[in-house]
Amino acid sequence: MERRILDAAAGLFAAQGYAATSMEQVADACNAGKDTLYRRYPSKGALFTALMDACRADVLAELQACTSPAGPPLERLRQYARLLLEINLRPQLLALNRVALGEAIPAKGVQPTPTADDPFMRHMAELVREARAAGAIVESDALFIAEQLLYATSIKPLIATMLGETGYTAPTDRQAYFDRAWHLFMGGAQPRPG
C-alpha cells in the first residue's frame, strides 16, 4: 500500500506541482481512503518528504548495485559520478526536484541539494578517500572534493535541464559533458609548471 501511495503521489507532484496536488487526489489515484492516507502521512508536507526519502533510498540502492566494488578507486569514483548524472536527469526525478526547488519545499524538511549527512555524499567522499589513498587524488578534504565533483559533473546539467535547456537530452550529449567536466575537474584549470 505504501509503495502504491508514493508512486501515485510521485506522478501527481511531478505532473502538477506541490501546490496543485491535494491529498484527496493522491487518495483517489492510489485507490486508498483519505483516512488511510492521513494515518500514514498526516500532511501533504509529510507525504512529499516521505516521497523524496523513498526516491533517495531507491537511488542509493541502485548506485550500490551498479557501482563496481572492484577496480581502480579513481575509476569507481568516475563510474559513481557518471551514474549520478544519469539518475539526476531522469524525467520524474527532474520534475520532483523542480517541485522541491520551485515551491520552497526545503521549509518542509526536504533538502534539494546534498549535504554532508546525505548518503550519496558520504559514499562519494569515501570513494574520494580511496582514490586519494591510491595516489590518484591530491590530499584535501574528501567531502569538499566530492561536493565539488558532484557540482561539476551533475548539478549544472540538472539545474539547466530543470530550467528548460535541452542540451543534455541525448545520451551522447550527457557523455560529452561528463567527459569534459571530469577531465577539467581532475586536471584542474591552471597549467602545470615545466
SERO-259162 format. One record per atom (N, C-alpha, C): x, y, z. Coordinates in steps of 0.1 Angstrom, whole numbers, plus 5000, padded with zeros to 4 digits. Layout:
residues N
XYZ;...
This chain:
residues 194
500849885000;500050005000;500950135000;501950135008;502850255009;503450284996;503950174989;504550204976;503550254966;502350204966;501250254957;500950404960;500950434973;500650574976;501850664971;503050624974;504150704970;504350714955;504050604948;504050614933;502950714927;501750704933;500750794929;501150934932;501650964944;502051094948;503151144939;504151064935;505251104927;504651154913;503751074908;503151114895;502451244895;501651264906;500851384907;501751504910;502651494919;503551604922;504451644910;504951544903;505751564891;504951634880;503751594878;502851654867;502251784871;501851804884;501051924887;501752024896;502851974903;503552054913;502952034927;503552094936;503252074950;501852134954;501752264950;500552344954;499252284948;499352244936;498252194928;497852054932;498651984939;498351844943;497751834957;496551774958;495951764971;496051614976;495851604989;495851474995;494651384989;493551454986;492451384981;492751324967;493451404959;493951354946;494851224947;495751234957;496651124959;495850994963;494851014973;494050904977;493250844966;492650934957;491950884945;492850804936;494050864933;494950804923;495450664928;495550644941;496050514945;494950424951;493750464949;492550384954;492650354969;493050454977;493050444991;492150544997;491650515009;490750615015;491650725021;490950845022;491650955028;492150925042;491350855050;491850815063;493050735063;493150645054;494350565053;495550645050;495350735040;496450825036;496950915048;495950975055;496251065066;496850995078;496550865080;497150785091;498650775088;498950745075;500350725072;501150855070;500450955065;501151095062;500151195067;500451255079;499551355085;499351485077;500251505067;500051635059;500751605046;500451705037;501051695023;502551705024;502951795033;504451815035;505051685039;504451605049;504951475053;504951375042;503951385033;503951295022;505051325012;505251455009;506251485000;507651455005;507851475018;509151445024;509351285024;508351215027;508451065026;508751025011;508151085002;508351054988;509851084984;510351194988;511751224984;512651134992;512351105004;513251005011;513250865004;512050824999;511950694992;512750704979;512650814972;513450834960;514950824963;515350894973;516750884977;517250744980;516350674988;516650534991;516750444979;515850464969;515850384957;517150414949;517550544948;518650584940;519950534947;520050534960;521150484967;521350334965;520250264965;520250114963;520750094948;520250174939;520650154925;522150184923;522650294930;524050324929;524950214935;524550164946;525250054952;525249924944;524149904937;524049784929;524849794916;524949914911;525649944898;527049984899;527550024910;528950064912;529749944915;530749924907;531649804909;532349814922;532449714930;533249714943;534649684940;535049654928;536349624924;536849724914;538149724911;538749804901;539449924908;540150004900;540950114905;539950214911;540350274923;539450364930;539050484922;539950544914;539550654906;538450624896;538550504890;537550454880;536250434887;536250384899;535050364907;534350494910;535150594913;534650734916;534050784903;534750764892;534250814879;532850754876;532850624878;531650544875;530450594884;530750624896;529750674905;529150804901;530150894898;529751034894;528951034881;529350944872;528650934859;527250884860;527050784869;525750724872;524850834878;525450914887;524651024894;524051114883;524951144873;524451234863;523251174856;523251054852;522150984845;520950984854;521050954866;519950944875;519351074877;520151184879;519651314882;518851374870;519051324858;518451374846;517251284842;516851194850;515551114847;514351214848;513451194839;512351294839;511551314852;511151204858;510451214871;511251274882;512451234883;513351294893;513551444890;513751474878;513851624874;512651694878;511451644875;510251714879;510151724894;510451624901;510351634916;511351734922;512551734916;513551834921;513051974917;512451994906;511952124902;510852164912;509952074916;508952104926;509652144939;510652064943;511352094956;512052224956;512652264945;513352394944;512352504942;511452484933;510552594929;509452624938;509052534947;507952564956;508452564971;509752594972;510352614986;510052504995;510152384991;509952264999;510952245010;512252305009;513152285020;512552325034;511652415034;511052455046;510252345052;509852245044;509052135048;509952015051;511252035052;512151925056;512851855045;512651895032;513351835021;514551915017;515651845016;516951915012;517251884997;517051984988;517151954974;518651934969;519651984977;520951954973;521651874984;522651794981;523251704990;524051785001;524051735013;524851785024;525751675029;526551715039;527451615045;526751495051;525551515055;524751405061;524151315050;524151355038;523451285027;524251155024;523651045023;524350915020;525050915006;524550994997;525251004984;526651074986;526651174993;527851254996;528851175004;528351105014;529151015023;529850915014;529050845005;529650744997;530650804987;530350914981;531250974972;532551024979;532351074991;533551114999;534450995002;533850875004;534550755007;535350714995;534650724983;535350694971;536550784968;536350914972;537451014971;538650974980;538350934992;539350895001;540150774996;539450674990;540050554984;540950604972;540450694964;541350734953;542550814958;542350894969;543450964975;544450874980;544050764987;544950664993;545750594982;545150584970;545850524959;546750624951;546750744956;547650844950;547050904937;545750884935;545050944923;544451074925;544351124937;543751254940;544651314951;544751454950;545551524960;545051514974;545851544983;545451544997;544551674999;543351655004;542451755007;541251695014;540351785018;539151735024;538251655015;538151525017;537451435008;535951485006;535251525016;533951575014;533851695005;534751785007;534751904998;535051864984;535951774981;536251734968;535051664962;534451574970;533251504965;532151604961;531951704969;530851804967;531151884954;532451924952;532851994940;532751914928;533051784929;532951694918;531551674914;530651664924;529251644921;528651774914;529051884919;528652014912;529152014898;530351984896;530951994882;530351894872;530051774877;529551674868;528051654867;527351694877;525951664878;524951774880;525351864889;524351974893;524152074882;525152114875;524952204864;523952154854;524152034849;523151974839;521751964845;521751924858;520451914865;519752044865;520352154869;519752284870;519352334856;520352324847;520052364833;518852294827;518752164829;517552094824;516352134831;516352154844;515152194851;514652334846;515652414841;515252544836;514852544821;514852424816;514352414802;515352394791;516652394795;517652364784;517552224780;517852204767;517752064761;519152004757;520152074761;521552034757;521951904763;521251844773;521651714779;520651604776;519851624766;518751524763;519351394758;520251404748;520851284742;521851224751;521951094751;523051024759;524451074754;524651094742;525951134737;526251274742;525251364743;525551494749;525851484764;525151404771;525551384785;526951324787;527251234779;528551174780;529651274776;529451354766;530451454762;530651554773;529451604779;529551694790;530351634802;529951514805;530651454817;532151434814;532451394803;533951374800;534651504801;534151614796;534751744797;534851784811;533751774819;533751814833;534751734841;534751604839;535651514846;537051554843;537451564831;538751594827;539251724833;538451834832;538851964837;538951954853;537951884859;538051874874;539251804878;539551684872;540751604876;542051674872;542051744861;543251814856;543551954862;542452014866;542552154871;542552244859;542352374861;542352474851;543652544849;544552534858;545852604857;546852514850;547752574842;548752494835;549752454846;550352334844;551352284853;552752334849;553552374859;554852414855;555752304849;556552344840;557552264833;557152134828;
